[in-house]
Amino acid sequence: MKKIDGGIWIDYEFKNEYQDSSLNGLVLNFSKELKREFIVKITRFIDYLQTKYYFPIRCNLYFENVRNFFSLYGKRKTKGIFLFGDAEKKTFPSIYVSCKITSHWSIEDVYYSTVKLLTYYFQWYFFQENSRTNRSLEIEATKYANYLVNIFLYENNINN
């Protein structure tokens, strides 16, 4: 697998260059409805990401049942949402990830959705949401999701 060139995720080795906040990293919050086995798998995946990448401003990750996610029109369910703070970065962002595991929604889909939303976190951090097109931001998020989830699955010998 080829690493994403010119990427925006901050490699952990460069964390000293990004000390913007006294509170950093990812804080995990799980719905009481989630099975323990899924919480363990998600925690292992997030721990993996945090050993490789640095999150300079605390981000709260909420893993919730899929029924809590609806589109703006209240019809179609979504896979997650990234809620960012103000432009001054005084507010810690939150990410809500849909994660009820079903025959149509696997743990790998949860990983994929999480990475995609975390890419939005880095795009927000680097003030890219106003200087790039939505399509460009989405393409980058999709590339990161595919790359990082595949690397995690490969390095951990996880088969479907």
BELPE-V98192 format. One record per run of one state. SS is the DSSP state (A for helix, B for strand, O for the rest). FROM is the first residue (numbers start at 1). TO is the last residue. If there is no record, write none. Layout:
# BELPE-V98192
SS:FROM:TO + SS:FROM:TO
This chain:
# BELPE-V98192
O:1:9 + B:10:11 + A:12:17 + O:18:25 + B:26:30 + O:31:35 + A:36:52 + B:53:54 + O:55:58 + B:59:64 + O:65:65 + A:66:68 + O:69:79 + B:80:83 + O:84:92 + B:93:98 + O:99:101 + B:102:102 + O:103:104 + B:105:105 + O:106:106 + A:107:125 + O:126:133 + A:134:155 + O:156:160
